[in-house]
Every structure is written in C-alpha cells, then in structure tokens.
Amino acid sequence: MALRGLRILDFTRLGFGAQATLICGCLGAEVIRVESTIRPDPIRVMPPFLPDPGERSTGFGSATLADTSGAKTANRGAVFYKYNTGGKKSITIDASKPKGLALLKQLVAVSDVVTESFAAGTLNRWGLSYDEMRKHRHDVIYVSMCGFGHDGPDSSHVTMGPTAQALTGLTFLVGMPGRSPAGWTFSYLDHVGGYLGAVAILTGLIHRSKTGQGQHLDVSQLEPATALSGAILLDALVNNRPARRDGFPTGNRRDHPASAPGGAYRTAPDPGDSALSGSDRWIVISCRTELHWQSLKKVIGSPAWADETRFATVADRSANADALDALLEEWTLRHERYEAMNVLQAARVPAGVVQDAADRLERDPQLAARGHFTMLGNPDVEPLPLEGVPFRMSRTPPDTGGAIHRGPPLLGQDTDKALSDLLGLDPDELRVLHDERVLA
Amino acid sequence: MTGPALAGLRVLELADESAEYCGRLLAGLGADVVKVESSSGAASRSFGPFVEDIPDPSRSLSFWADNLGKRSVVLDEPDGETLQMLSRSADVLLHTMPASEAVAKNLDFASLSALNPRLIVCAVTPFGQNGPWAEYEADDLVLMALGGSMAACGYRPGPDLIYDTPPLASMGDQAYRTASTYAAIGILAALWARDSEDSGVSSGGGQLIDVSAHECSASMTEWHLLSYLCSGDVYRRAPHPSLTANDGRRVAALVPDFLGSHVFENLLAMLERNDVAGPLTDPQFKDPGYRAANYSELWQALKRLAALHDGEGLYRQGQSAGLPWGVIRSPDEVVADPHLAARGHFVEIEHPELEMTVTYPGAPFVARSSPWVAGPRPPLLGEHTEVVLADWGVPNAESADGGGIAAAANGGSAAAGNREDEADDEEARK
C-alpha cells in the first residue's frame, strides 16, 4: 500500500475532515482517531442508526437533539460508517486532563501527520498549538481543516457542507431557469473539501521528503470549491456576463459543448414499482456529436420527426430543445430505464440511468464488477457494503479496510492496544489512566 | 525551505476535458505539466464560452479554466516515436484513452512501463479498465446520473407526491472534477510510494492508476447509501430550506440542533436581539422534542428575521449566533468575499496577447512552505513545442535530419542522460 508506514494522529470529526483521513487510511496509512466519550463525534450519534439484524431503523429526515439523545451507543450512527473506513483506529483521551494532554504530546512525537477539523484556535486552547507540536516532533505535518480556515476576518465563521456550497457558488449551479436554486441536498463539499485535505496531506509529505521540514497546511471548506464552477466563473468575469441572469443556470441543458438532445427523460416504471416510485424513473441521454444523434435516431426507429430541418444540426436541436425533448420522451416512456440505457450504449449513444442509492447497490453491474463495495463490520455491527477510494493502483492497491483490513472502529476500540504499542504503557499504567478517567 | 511541492516533476498530459482539471491541480502544486495536442488543438479549445464570444482555440474559457499553468506541445503523430521519448523522460503520464485505444497506440501500461519503469500512468476513463460497462460512453451529465448525485438533487414533488420536474445535475462538470481530483490523489500517492525513502514500498517503480469516473461520482453522496441500508427507503429529492432576505437574496439557514442544546440557545438570543423571537421565548421551546413538534413557529421567527436584513447581512446574523448560515452566491459573486480576499485566494493572471488581466481561483489550500503556482496563463496551441522537446531531452524534429525516427533515436540517449542528472540532483537534495 502506497502510504504504508505512515501514521496520522487524527482529531477530525463529522464529514469534511474525516473524508481526508479515510482516503489516507485506504492508501495504507495508520490513522488513529482521537475521540472523547464525554463529547462523542456528532456523526457517531446522528440518525439513522444501524439496525439490529432483521430490523429497520427510521430514515434520516431532520436530525434533532431528541433523536440523537436516543442513540443507544456511539457505535451505530450510520453516517459514521461512510466517513471512517480505511482501517481507522479509535482511542479516547480526555485532553482537558494534564495527563491526557501529556499523552497526546507523546503521540504527536510518533506521528508523521496531525489532522483536525475543529474551530480555529481550539487546539491552541488545549495547549496543543502547532508550535507546541513542533517541540515534540520537529517535522510534524499539521493539516487543519476548519470551515473558513485559520486566518482571515471571518475565520470564526462555521460551516457545514450546505453553508460552504451556498457561499462558493455551488448551490447556485443546481437549478432550472426562472426558479430559485435547488442546490445540492447533501454535503458535496464535505467530500471535495476532504479530497483537497488528502491532497494537502500528501503535499506536506512530499515537501517533507524533499526538505526534511514539516509545515502547517491550512485547508478550508471554501477554497477547494471556487475552481469547481470552471468556465462559468470566467465567462462572468471576462465577458461581463454575470451568472445571475435570466435563463441561467440551465437545468440539465448544456451549451459548452452543446448537447442536444441532452437531459433527463422519464422512462417506463421498473417491474414491481409502486405508482409513486414508478413515476420517478429517469434516464439521461446526451448527444454531443453528429454520430451520437444519427445513432440515437436509429435506436428509436428513425421516426419522421427526427429528420425535420428544425433538428438538423446540434444548433438547430438546441434551439428547439423543448420540442425535441418532448418527442424523445415519447420513446423513453415506452422503455424501462436499464433496457433503454443498454440499447443506447450498444449503439454508442451516451446514456445512463439516474441511479439512486438502491440502484447503485443492487442494479449497477459495473460497480459490482469493479469491487466498489467492501463488506466490513465491527464487533457491534454486521458487515455492510462500504466504500473507500474509488480508484485502483496496480502495485500498491488500496484497501477499504486499510492496512489492517478492518471496519470502522467502535468508540475507543483501540485505546489500550495503541497506547501500549506506541507509547509502551503497561497494563497497570493503563488501568490507572482508566480509573482517573484520562482515557475517556 | 520553501518551494512548490512538485517542482521538477514532469507530467505528460494526453487528457481530454474529463481530466484536464487533474493536470491543473498538479501544475498548481508545481509540476511541469506538458499537454500534448494535435495540430487542431485539444477538444476543449473548441468549447465555449469564448472571450468576447469570438470562437478561437486561444480564447476558449473552458480551456482556460482547466489548463492554467501548463505547457502545450503539438505532435502531429501523437502516437509516434516522439511521444515515446517524452514518455521516457516523464514521471507521470495522465491520459483519458479507453483501454483498447491505449493498447492500439502502444500507450498501455505494459508498453509504457517497458519504456520507462519509473513512469506512473494514470488512466481516467468513464468506467475504468474492466467490467461490463468498460467501453460505454459517458460525458459529465451521464456520470452525474449514474453516480447518484443527480437523483438526490431537484425540486419538490407536487401535492400528489409526483415529481413534475426532473432530477438535476449541477453545472460545472462536477463528475469530471471529482474524477480529476481523485486522479491527482492517486498520482501523489504513487509518487510517494515511488520516491520516498519513508514509504516502506522501496522499489522506485511506477504503476498504473485506474480511475473510473463513475466510481468516483458514486462514492460522493454522503449518507444516502447508509440511509437506504438502515431504512430500506431511498431519499426523495427536495431542496434544503432557505430564507429570503429583504433584497430577494436567499440564505441557506441550517439549524443543526443535533450538535447540542447550545445551538438553540444561541439562535434564540440572536432572535431576541432582533426583536423577532415571539413565542420562542416560551420555556417549552427549550425541550428539543417540543421544538421539533413546533418547528413551524421556529421557521416563522426566522422569516421575520430575514425580512430585517439583506442577504449578506442575514448570513452574518446567523454566523454571529454560531449558526452555519451562508448566503447563496453565484460563482462570480464569490470573488468579492472579503475573507477570501484577505487570504489572497483569487489571483490575477496576465494574458499579454489579449492585453487582459484575468481573475482565476487560486490555491485550494494554504501551504506557505510549499506555495501554489498560480500561473502562467493557459498555453497557446503548440506554444512550447520546441522548448519542451529541448528541456525534456528530445532534439527538435525540425533540426534533426529526417526527423521522425532519427530524432527519436537521438532523443533516447539524451533523455536517459537527463534522467541520470535528475537522479544526481535528487541525491544532492538529501
């Protein structure tokens, strides 16, 4: 594994920071989550909860404190399992106790990287500032991942994914003309921010190998997002064409390059669908080239309308997209979505089912063939299909269970073993630390 | 000591628009990213919008967005000997060819690895190197559909619960960007494994990184898979609630009650400061269960608050109470953000041919010891052909008798020599 032998002391919580260390764990780094039983990571106690075998929990809905206080343990909050693969280990230490802080400093001394996603200044207040860490590990790579970063006038502001998505223009990019933004309904920027956090960790490591020096890399949830609007931003700035204008964003229509027909088309229900779910089955078709269009025409039986002059070129088809879409949907409505996708793809027409979570788990033959999901559990939870890094490496293959090929950790599962292995604490010393509630 | 992390690293890019953002990230980290184009130019040069709407390969803003900081080499026979020589001199080869095309062009990993055992090859394709969909075609829109983010985004259904609007994909080529970012992570990890004494994988060899854009998209929908595993229900799309401020701007107004009782206490204090708390001052609202059951009262109070402020002001009201609120901005409205300005995020890049200075997004994170390389402006088509062939140890085909194979044969020894020099430099640094 590419990062074998590296150790990350990981104070991240929730999604954004944890995504970064998940990636490093899947690439082989030993990731040691430092947690607290007094203030558990909220993601551990957030619904939905993983059910006992044979039972079903309630859906996500709106998480409230009433729900979270209903968590029976800190080990069944389901979203934790999304962000904590990679063989992460969990230790619990109370940093507010002097002995706890002393242990953390000893752990810094044996770690290559320290990651955290607290509000700016939190670790300083603990007595674990970057300067303090350097006293214990001169070349430590310190990667902070807080919403607005560690400096700047608004560094006290807080984010969750949807906050950062609103502020950076991403929410704006999901919507239909003439309507308010629909936005992303999940924390896309927890993922993207986490990816850039992983890039920051690797950048710090490569810099250290060249210079022998560590550094503080300051990752926010805003800066990873600004390049994601690509040419839309440049068009506004260079051509003085603000994105907030009539007809923009363009829903599923694409002009650069032009795709016509292009968009989501309703299909026939799947066999066994309820009326409700059957009414919401869709396929995306996207014809950017003449070849795509000619192939599509053949697949749908070369109807007379397809040869009308108003659909002759991609520019014509874009200009008459409403009429074109309505006519094409008459065909898609007669076909089940996977069947339509396969017959279109057989003719080399770009097409794909609008897949939901169930589809990806149960219907998608490509994810299955690629081994996208790995069954992993822990002593409390039956193995689940979990995800790691979605790419393959021929010589240093990643593992969703990390170097130890294990599921996400129970809270504090590794406290004694890690402290014994890394700091040489013996059972008597550990017992005293437990009795004094230092390891809590 | 400071300097870009990837200074001196050679990346050969044979990528279409689906992975150009990966090359851009590597260039920003300091790599010498050489984009190989045909004489007609990369496809993305033909995509609009164009500067002043004048179509031209050097005026495509789609090309600009993802090719900042690269160099451009035109090879009329991009599968020929010169390309093999460049591959021999490169550390990384980034491409977007289907597996069958790579084999046909002798650019599959086995062939490339025989040329240059240290070469890291990263293939970004829609579906990866194997599997039943491996040869299927996809663009960003198709990938957004198959990956799952599209099913989760869009407007509410009507009162009959039937959706009258389709699921929506974000604009901005997000599936391509996710795949590109994962490709960059894979490349950095492979570099670490190849070059670092610490890596524990001592071999000095390259490898193949196989990036499926579909898998990348499929793994970024946060809680949706786990929610389905828990409940057996799939998520039904609906926008997050937002407040409309008195200037018509909308503000994402999350109230993350699940973080603890302080969230409501701070919110209530802020509403009282604004004189709009109304019935929320009733102590019963301190009980989370009561609050959840009477959520509409809370929302009414927030609407009264929204009427008092403009969008930017409402965002700051929420933040003053520790709430993760954010005003919904268009991408260009972000440029005026004072916080990002103070962090020096956006950068000004000169385009001397057009006598323009253009604002681009800058570093995706702040690393003062290994600074981000912001420019130079995206390359003109073939702008660096001669200088790159010289730099990378390949004689200029025009100056070599006969060009073609003869040039390549000379280039081979030069490239090998250059590689040894680099190895010495590496030693010197240690």
Boltz contact constraints between the chains, C-beta under 6 A:
constraints:
  - contact:
      token1: [A, 2]
      token2: [B, 189]
      max_distance: 6.0
  - contact:
      token1: [A, 2]
      token2: [B, 192]
      max_distance: 6.0
  - contact:
      token1: [A, 2]
      token2: [B, 193]
      max_distance: 6.0
  - contact:
      token1: [A, 4]
      token2: [B, 200]
      max_distance: 6.0
  - contact:
      token1: [A, 5]
      token2: [B, 200]
      max_distance: 6.0
  - contact:
      token1: [A, 27]
      token2: [B, 189]
      max_distance: 6.0
  - contact:
      token1: [A, 42]
      token2: [B, 259]
      max_distance: 6.0
  - contact:
      token1: [A, 46]
      token2: [B, 258]
      max_distance: 6.0
  - contact:
      token1: [A, 48]
      token2: [B, 227]
      max_distance: 6.0
  - contact:
      token1: [A, 48]
      token2: [B, 230]
      max_distance: 6.0
  - contact:
      token1: [A, 56]
      token2: [B, 231]
      max_distance: 6.0
  - contact:
      token1: [A, 56]
      token2: [B, 232]
      max_distance: 6.0
  - contact:
      token1: [A, 57]
      token2: [B, 230]
      max_distance: 6.0
  - contact:
      token1: [A, 57]
      token2: [B, 231]
      max_distance: 6.0
  - contact:
      token1: [A, 59]
      token2: [B, 227]
      max_distance: 6.0
  - contact:
      token1: [A, 59]
      token2: [B, 231]
      max_distance: 6.0
  - contact:
      token1: [A, 59]
      token2: [B, 233]
      max_distance: 6.0
  - contact:
      token1: [A, 60]
      token2: [B, 223]
      max_distance: 6.0
  - contact:
      token1: [A, 60]
      token2: [B, 227]
      max_distance: 6.0
  - contact:
      token1: [A, 63]
      token2: [B, 258]
      max_distance: 6.0
  - contact:
      token1: [A, 64]
      token2: [B, 257]
      max_distance: 6.0
  - contact:
      token1: [A, 64]
      token2: [B, 288]
      max_distance: 6.0
  - contact:
      token1: [A, 64]
      token2: [B, 292]
      max_distance: 6.0
  - contact:
      token1: [A, 65]
      token2: [B, 257]
      max_distance: 6.0
  - contact:
      token1: [A, 65]
      token2: [B, 258]
      max_distance: 6.0
  - contact:
      token1: [A, 65]
      token2: [B, 288]
      max_distance: 6.0
  - contact:
      token1: [A, 66]
      token2: [B, 288]
      max_distance: 6.0
  - contact:
      token1: [A, 66]
      token2: [B, 289]
      max_distance: 6.0
  - contact:
      token1: [A, 66]
      token2: [B, 292]
      max_distance: 6.0
  - contact:
      token1: [A, 68]
      token2: [B, 258]
      max_distance: 6.0
  - contact:
      token1: [A, 78]
      token2: [B, 226]
      max_distance: 6.0
  - contact:
      token1: [A, 78]
      token2: [B, 230]
      max_distance: 6.0
  - contact:
      token1: [A, 79]
      token2: [B, 223]
      max_distance: 6.0
  - contact:
      token1: [A, 79]
      token2: [B, 226]
      max_distance: 6.0
  - contact:
      token1: [A, 81]
      token2: [B, 226]
      max_distance: 6.0
  - contact:
      token1: [A, 82]
      token2: [B, 226]
      max_distance: 6.0
  - contact:
      token1: [A, 152]
      token2: [B, 339]
      max_distance: 6.0
  - contact:
      token1: [A, 152]
      token2: [B, 342]
      max_distance: 6.0
  - contact:
      token1: [A, 152]
      token2: [B, 343]
      max_distance: 6.0
  - contact:
      token1: [A, 153]
      token2: [B, 338]
      max_distance: 6.0
  - contact:
      token1: [A, 153]
      token2: [B, 339]
      max_distance: 6.0
  - contact:
      token1: [A, 153]
      token2: [B, 342]
      max_distance: 6.0
  - contact:
      token1: [A, 154]
      token2: [B, 339]
      max_distance: 6.0
  - contact:
      token1: [A, 157]
      token2: [B, 319]
      max_distance: 6.0
  - contact:
      token1: [A, 158]
      token2: [B, 324]
      max_distance: 6.0
  - contact:
      token1: [A, 159]
      token2: [B, 324]
      max_distance: 6.0
  - contact:
      token1: [A, 160]
      token2: [B, 254]
      max_distance: 6.0
  - contact:
      token1: [A, 160]
      token2: [B, 324]
      max_distance: 6.0
  - contact:
      token1: [A, 162]
      token2: [B, 240]
      max_distance: 6.0
  - contact:
      token1: [A, 162]
      token2: [B, 252]
      max_distance: 6.0
  - contact:
      token1: [A, 163]
      token2: [B, 252]
      max_distance: 6.0
  - contact:
      token1: [A, 163]
      token2: [B, 324]
      max_distance: 6.0
  - contact:
      token1: [A, 163]
      token2: [B, 326]
      max_distance: 6.0
  - contact:
      token1: [A, 166]
      token2: [B, 252]
      max_distance: 6.0
  - contact:
      token1: [A, 166]
      token2: [B, 326]
      max_distance: 6.0
  - contact:
      token1: [A, 166]
      token2: [B, 328]
      max_distance: 6.0
  - contact:
      token1: [A, 167]
      token2: [B, 326]
      max_distance: 6.0
  - contact:
      token1: [A, 168]
      token2: [B, 334]
      max_distance: 6.0
  - contact:
      token1: [A, 169]
      token2: [B, 329]
      max_distance: 6.0
  - contact:
      token1: [A, 169]
      token2: [B, 330]
      max_distance: 6.0
  - contact:
      token1: [A, 169]
      token2: [B, 331]
      max_distance: 6.0
  - contact:
      token1: [A, 169]
      token2: [B, 334]
      max_distance: 6.0
  - contact:
      token1: [A, 171]
      token2: [B, 328]
      max_distance: 6.0
  - contact:
      token1: [A, 172]
      token2: [B, 328]
      max_distance: 6.0
  - contact:
      token1: [A, 172]
      token2: [B, 330]
      max_distance: 6.0
  - contact:
      token1: [A, 173]
      token2: [B, 170]
      max_distance: 6.0
  - contact:
      token1: [A, 173]
      token2: [B, 171]
      max_distance: 6.0
  - contact:
      token1: [A, 173]
      token2: [B, 172]
      max_distance: 6.0
  - contact:
      token1: [A, 174]
      token2: [B, 153]
      max_distance: 6.0
  - contact:
      token1: [A, 174]
      token2: [B, 168]
      max_distance: 6.0
  - contact:
      token1: [A, 174]
      token2: [B, 170]
      max_distance: 6.0
  - contact:
      token1: [A, 181]
      token2: [B, 328]
      max_distance: 6.0
  - contact:
      token1: [A, 182]
      token2: [B, 153]
      max_distance: 6.0
  - contact:
      token1: [A, 182]
      token2: [B, 154]
      max_distance: 6.0
  - contact:
      token1: [A, 182]
      token2: [B, 155]
      max_distance: 6.0
  - contact:
      token1: [A, 182]
      token2: [B, 168]
      max_distance: 6.0
  - contact:
      token1: [A, 182]
      token2: [B, 239]
      max_distance: 6.0
  - contact:
      token1: [A, 183]
      token2: [B, 239]
      max_distance: 6.0
  - contact:
      token1: [A, 183]
      token2: [B, 240]
      max_distance: 6.0
  - contact:
      token1: [A, 184]
      token2: [B, 153]
      max_distance: 6.0
  - contact:
      token1: [A, 185]
      token2: [B, 152]
      max_distance: 6.0
  - contact:
      token1: [A, 185]
      token2: [B, 153]
      max_distance: 6.0
  - contact:
      token1: [A, 186]
      token2: [B, 152]
      max_distance: 6.0
  - contact:
      token1: [A, 186]
      token2: [B, 221]
      max_distance: 6.0
  - contact:
      token1: [A, 186]
      token2: [B, 222]
      max_distance: 6.0
  - contact:
      token1: [A, 187]
      token2: [B, 222]
      max_distance: 6.0
  - contact:
      token1: [A, 191]
      token2: [B, 220]
      max_distance: 6.0
  - contact:
      token1: [A, 195]
      token2: [B, 181]
      max_distance: 6.0
  - contact:
      token1: [A, 196]
      token2: [B, 364]
      max_distance: 6.0
  - contact:
      token1: [A, 196]
      token2: [B, 365]
      max_distance: 6.0
  - contact:
      token1: [A, 198]
      token2: [B, 185]
      max_distance: 6.0
  - contact:
      token1: [A, 200]
      token2: [B, 365]
      max_distance: 6.0
  - contact:
      token1: [A, 202]
      token2: [B, 188]
      max_distance: 6.0
  - contact:
      token1: [A, 203]
      token2: [B, 5]
      max_distance: 6.0
  - contact:
      token1: [A, 203]
      token2: [B, 370]
      max_distance: 6.0
  - contact:
      token1: [A, 205]
      token2: [B, 192]
      max_distance: 6.0
  - contact:
      token1: [A, 206]
      token2: [B, 5]
      max_distance: 6.0
  - contact:
      token1: [A, 207]
      token2: [B, 5]
      max_distance: 6.0
  - contact:
      token1: [A, 207]
      token2: [B, 370]
      max_distance: 6.0
  - contact:
      token1: [A, 209]
      token2: [B, 196]
      max_distance: 6.0
  - contact:
      token1: [A, 211]
      token2: [B, 1]
      max_distance: 6.0
  - contact:
      token1: [A, 215]
      token2: [B, 369]
      max_distance: 6.0
  - contact:
      token1: [A, 217]
      token2: [B, 365]
      max_distance: 6.0
  - contact:
      token1: [A, 217]
      token2: [B, 367]
      max_distance: 6.0
  - contact:
      token1: [A, 218]
      token2: [B, 366]
      max_distance: 6.0
  - contact:
      token1: [A, 219]
      token2: [B, 365]
      max_distance: 6.0
  - contact:
      token1: [A, 223]
      token2: [B, 345]
      max_distance: 6.0
  - contact:
      token1: [A, 223]
      token2: [B, 364]
      max_distance: 6.0
  - contact:
      token1: [A, 224]
      token2: [B, 364]
      max_distance: 6.0
  - contact:
      token1: [A, 226]
      token2: [B, 361]
      max_distance: 6.0
  - contact:
      token1: [A, 227]
      token2: [B, 361]
      max_distance: 6.0
  - contact:
      token1: [A, 228]
      token2: [B, 172]
      max_distance: 6.0
  - contact:
      token1: [A, 228]
      token2: [B, 177]
      max_distance: 6.0
  - contact:
      token1: [A, 229]
      token2: [B, 172]
      max_distance: 6.0
  - contact:
      token1: [A, 229]
      token2: [B, 331]
      max_distance: 6.0
  - contact:
      token1: [A, 230]
      token2: [B, 65]
      max_distance: 6.0
  - contact:
      token1: [A, 230]
      token2: [B, 172]
      max_distance: 6.0
  - contact:
      token1: [A, 230]
      token2: [B, 173]
      max_distance: 6.0
  - contact:
      token1: [A, 231]
      token2: [B, 61]
      max_distance: 6.0
  - contact:
      token1: [A, 231]
      token2: [B, 62]
      max_distance: 6.0
  - contact:
      token1: [A, 231]
      token2: [B, 65]
      max_distance: 6.0
  - contact:
      token1: [A, 232]
      token2: [B, 331]
      max_distance: 6.0
  - contact:
      token1: [A, 233]
      token2: [B, 331]
      max_distance: 6.0
  - contact:
      token1: [A, 233]
      token2: [B, 332]
      max_distance: 6.0
  - contact:
      token1: [A, 234]
      token2: [B, 61]
      max_distance: 6.0
  - contact:
      token1: [A, 234]
      token2: [B, 64]
      max_distance: 6.0
  - contact:
      token1: [A, 234]
      token2: [B, 65]
      max_distance: 6.0
  - contact:
      token1: [A, 235]
      token2: [B, 49]
      max_distance: 6.0
  - contact:
      token1: [A, 235]
      token2: [B, 61]
      max_distance: 6.0
  - contact:
      token1: [A, 236]
      token2: [B, 332]
      max_distance: 6.0
  - contact:
      token1: [A, 237]
      token2: [B, 332]
      max_distance: 6.0
  - contact:
      token1: [A, 237]
      token2: [B, 359]
      max_distance: 6.0
  - contact:
      token1: [A, 238]
      token2: [B, 51]
      max_distance: 6.0
  - contact:
      token1: [A, 238]
      token2: [B, 358]
      max_distance: 6.0
  - contact:
      token1: [A, 242]
      token2: [B, 332]
      max_distance: 6.0
  - contact:
      token1: [A, 243]
      token2: [B, 330]
      max_distance: 6.0
  - contact:
      token1: [A, 243]
      token2: [B, 331]
      max_distance: 6.0
  - contact:
      token1: [A, 243]
      token2: [B, 332]
      max_distance: 6.0
  - contact:
      token1: [A, 244]
      token2: [B, 330]
      max_distance: 6.0
  - contact:
      token1: [A, 249]
      token2: [B, 171]
      max_distance: 6.0
  - contact:
      token1: [A, 252]
      token2: [B, 169]
      max_distance: 6.0
  - contact:
      token1: [A, 256]
      token2: [B, 47]
      max_distance: 6.0
  - contact:
      token1: [A, 256]
      token2: [B, 48]
      max_distance: 6.0
  - contact:
      token1: [A, 256]
      token2: [B, 62]
      max_distance: 6.0
  - contact:
      token1: [A, 257]
      token2: [B, 47]
      max_distance: 6.0
  - contact:
      token1: [A, 264]
      token2: [B, 166]
      max_distance: 6.0
  - contact:
      token1: [A, 264]
      token2: [B, 167]
      max_distance: 6.0
  - contact:
      token1: [A, 276]
      token2: [B, 161]
      max_distance: 6.0
  - contact:
      token1: [A, 279]
      token2: [B, 162]
      max_distance: 6.0
  - contact:
      token1: [A, 280]
      token2: [B, 163]
      max_distance: 6.0
  - contact:
      token1: [A, 282]
      token2: [B, 167]
      max_distance: 6.0
  - contact:
      token1: [A, 284]
      token2: [B, 141]
      max_distance: 6.0
  - contact:
      token1: [A, 284]
      token2: [B, 142]
      max_distance: 6.0
  - contact:
      token1: [A, 284]
      token2: [B, 145]
      max_distance: 6.0
  - contact:
      token1: [A, 286]
      token2: [B, 139]
      max_distance: 6.0
  - contact:
      token1: [A, 286]
      token2: [B, 141]
      max_distance: 6.0
  - contact:
      token1: [A, 286]
      token2: [B, 142]
      max_distance: 6.0
  - contact:
      token1: [A, 345]
      token2: [B, 136]
      max_distance: 6.0
  - contact:
      token1: [A, 348]
      token2: [B, 137]
      max_distance: 6.0
  - contact:
      token1: [A, 350]
      token2: [B, 137]
      max_distance: 6.0
  - contact:
      token1: [A, 350]
      token2: [B, 138]
      max_distance: 6.0
  - contact:
      token1: [A, 350]
      token2: [B, 139]
      max_distance: 6.0
  - contact:
      token1: [A, 350]
      token2: [B, 142]
      max_distance: 6.0
  - contact:
      token1: [A, 352]
      token2: [B, 142]
      max_distance: 6.0
  - contact:
      token1: [A, 352]
      token2: [B, 145]
      max_distance: 6.0
  - contact:
      token1: [A, 352]
      token2: [B, 146]
      max_distance: 6.0
  - contact:
      token1: [A, 354]
      token2: [B, 145]
      max_distance: 6.0
  - contact:
      token1: [A, 354]
      token2: [B, 150]
      max_distance: 6.0
  - contact:
      token1: [A, 354]
      token2: [B, 151]
      max_distance: 6.0
  - contact:
      token1: [A, 354]
      token2: [B, 167]
      max_distance: 6.0
  - contact:
      token1: [A, 355]
      token2: [B, 146]
      max_distance: 6.0
  - contact:
      token1: [A, 355]
      token2: [B, 148]
      max_distance: 6.0
  - contact:
      token1: [A, 356]
      token2: [B, 151]
      max_distance: 6.0
  - contact:
      token1: [A, 356]
      token2: [B, 234]
      max_distance: 6.0
  - contact:
      token1: [A, 357]
      token2: [B, 224]
      max_distance: 6.0
  - contact:
      token1: [A, 357]
      token2: [B, 225]
      max_distance: 6.0
  - contact:
      token1: [A, 357]
      token2: [B, 228]
      max_distance: 6.0
  - contact:
      token1: [A, 357]
      token2: [B, 234]
      max_distance: 6.0
  - contact:
      token1: [A, 358]
      token2: [B, 228]
      max_distance: 6.0
  - contact:
      token1: [A, 358]
      token2: [B, 234]
      max_distance: 6.0
  - contact:
      token1: [A, 360]
      token2: [B, 148]
      max_distance: 6.0
  - contact:
      token1: [A, 360]
      token2: [B, 218]
      max_distance: 6.0
  - contact:
      token1: [A, 365]
      token2: [B, 132]
      max_distance: 6.0
  - contact:
      token1: [A, 366]
      token2: [B, 127]
      max_distance: 6.0
  - contact:
      token1: [A, 366]
      token2: [B, 131]
      max_distance: 6.0
  - contact:
      token1: [A, 366]
      token2: [B, 133]
      max_distance: 6.0
  - contact:
      token1: [A, 369]
      token2: [B, 131]
      max_distance: 6.0
  - contact:
      token1: [A, 369]
      token2: [B, 132]
      max_distance: 6.0
  - contact:
      token1: [A, 370]
      token2: [B, 128]
      max_distance: 6.0
  - contact:
      token1: [A, 370]
      token2: [B, 131]
      max_distance: 6.0
  - contact:
      token1: [A, 372]
      token2: [B, 215]
      max_distance: 6.0
  - contact:
      token1: [A, 387]
      token2: [B, 219]
      max_distance: 6.0
  - contact:
      token1: [A, 390]
      token2: [B, 215]
      max_distance: 6.0
  - contact:
      token1: [A, 390]
      token2: [B, 216]
      max_distance: 6.0
  - contact:
      token1: [A, 390]
      token2: [B, 219]
      max_distance: 6.0
  - contact:
      token1: [A, 391]
      token2: [B, 182]
      max_distance: 6.0
  - contact:
      token1: [A, 391]
      token2: [B, 186]
      max_distance: 6.0
  - contact:
      token1: [A, 391]
      token2: [B, 209]
      max_distance: 6.0
  - contact:
      token1: [A, 391]
      token2: [B, 211]
      max_distance: 6.0
  - contact:
      token1: [A, 392]
      token2: [B, 210]
      max_distance: 6.0
  - contact:
      token1: [A, 393]
      token2: [B, 207]
      max_distance: 6.0
  - contact:
      token1: [A, 393]
      token2: [B, 209]
      max_distance: 6.0
  - contact:
      token1: [A, 394]
      token2: [B, 207]
      max_distance: 6.0
  - contact:
      token1: [A, 394]
      token2: [B, 208]
      max_distance: 6.0
  - contact:
      token1: [A, 395]
      token2: [B, 207]
      max_distance: 6.0
  - contact:
      token1: [A, 396]
      token2: [B, 193]
      max_distance: 6.0
  - contact:
      token1: [A, 396]
      token2: [B, 201]
      max_distance: 6.0
